[in-house]
Amino acid sequence: MRGRKTIGDTTGTARRTARWIALGVPSFLLGGALISQYVFGLFPCEMCWWQRYPHIAAIAISFFGFALRPARWPVALAAFAVLVSGLIGGFHAGVEYGWWDGITGCSSAVDLSGGDPLAAIMNADLVRCDVAPWSLFGISLAGWNFLFSSAGALIVFALLAKSRRPR
């Protein structure tokens, strides 16, 4: 019965679940970041942008995990990108909590919708990397990214390891 799925076969289920988590976690977190920016006006600082780039890469790479179904490497690579975003989030949270100094300056959100562009640049609010603009239960957005991204990536790695074990 080669090629047929048996009732006790968890290899395929683990791999499928890993693919969905590798796509879902960065999509959910990037979507939340975009909603907080465009709906609630929480503009990202430079380190917030650094956290978004690996999520964007993870979403793109995870689609290869669906296209190349038996291959596990795209899912593992997407999970690695999610983990990188989480580690950047952990570093950023440490900067926000004052545990260590950041390595970047602040950025600003400039509204160039009308009028004098120079005046808009000069009057723009600074978005500081060392100040958390929002927190829930004392955990900043960068801290939540660290928690969810790291956990999601570790779960994907565990599921991929489980799908590799011979039965």
N, C-alpha and C positions, 0 to 999 in steps of 0.2 A: 504494500500500500504506500508506495513512495509518492510524495507530492500531495497526499491527502492530509487534511487536518484532522487530528484526533481530538476527542473531547478533553483529554488531559493536557493538550499542547498549550503551554504558556509562553513558549518562545515567540510565536507570532503575536500574541497579545502584548507581551512586554515590548516588543519592537514597535508595534503600532502605537502603544501608549507613549513610548519615548518620542516618536515622531510628533505626536500631537502636543506633548508638553514642550518640545523644542520649538514649536511654532507658537503655541498659546502663550507661554510666559512672556517672551519679548513683545508679542503683539499687544497683550494686556497692559504691560508696563509702559510701552511706548504710547499706546492709546491714552492711558491715564496721564502721561506727561503732556501730551498734546491738548487734552481736555483742560488740564490745569492751566496751561498757557493761554489757550484761545478762548476758553469759557470763563475761567476764574481770574485771569490776568496775572498769573504767577510766571513771570518771565524767567527763562533759564539763565543761569550764570555760565561761565565758560566750562566749569567742571560738570555742570548738568548736561551740556552738549556732549562732553566726552563720554558720558554714560549712554547717550542715545545712539552714538555711532555703532557700537557693538550690537545693540539691539536691532538696528536696521540690517546689519550684516547677518545676524542670526536668522531674521525673518527670510531674507533672500536665500540663504544657504539651506534653511530647513525645507524649502520647496524642492530642492534637489533630493532630499530624503524621501519625498513622496514620489518624485519622478523615477528615481533609481531605487525602487522598493527593496530589493534584497541587500543593497549596500547600506552599511551602518555608518560609514565614515562621514557622510554629510550631516547626519543627526549628531554625531559626536562633535563635529566641528561647530555646528550651531550651538550646542551646549557649552562648548568652550568659549564662544563669543558671549553667551549669556553670563558665564562665570566671570569673564573679563569686565563686563559692565557692572556686575555685582561688586567686584573688588575695587573698581573705581568709585562706586557708590560708598563702599566702606571707608575708603580714603577720604572722600568728600565729607561724609558724616563726621569723621574724626576732626576735620578742619572746622566744621560747623560747631562741634562741641568744644573746640579749643584744646583738643588732645595733642595736636601738632599743627605746625604752620603749613599753609598751602603753598603751592609752587606757581601760582598764577595771580595775575591782577584781576580786577573786577571788570565787568562788562556792563553795557547799558542797552536799554531797549529804546530805540529811536523811532518816533512816529514821523515819517516824511510825507504824510498824506496831503499836506498843503502848506502854503506859506513859505517862510524862509528856511531852507534846509540847515543853514549854519545855526540859526536860533534853535531849531529843533534838536540838533546835536548838543548844543551847549546847555539846553534846559532838560535833557533826558535824565531820568532817574538812574542811578547806578544800581546794578544788580550785584550784590556782594556775594562772593563765594563762601565767606566765613560766617554768614548769617542765614539761618534756616527761615525761609519765608512762611513756612507752614509746618505743623507737626501734629501727629496723632499719638496719644499716649506717650508723649515725650520723644517720639521717634520722628526724625525729619524725613522728607521725601527721599533723600539720598540714603538714609538708613533703611527705609522700607525697600528701596531698590536692592540694597545689599542683601537684606533678608530673603526677599522673594527670588532674586536672581540666583543667589548662591544655592538656596534650597532646590530651586527648579533644575539647575544644572546638575547638582549632585544626584537628584532623583533620576534624571535622564541617564547619567553615567551608570547608576545602579541598575536601571532597567536594561541598558545595553549589555552590561556584564551578565545579567541574568539570561538574556536571550542568546548569549554565546555558549553557555554551559551545555554540554551534551546531556541528553536524558538517558 
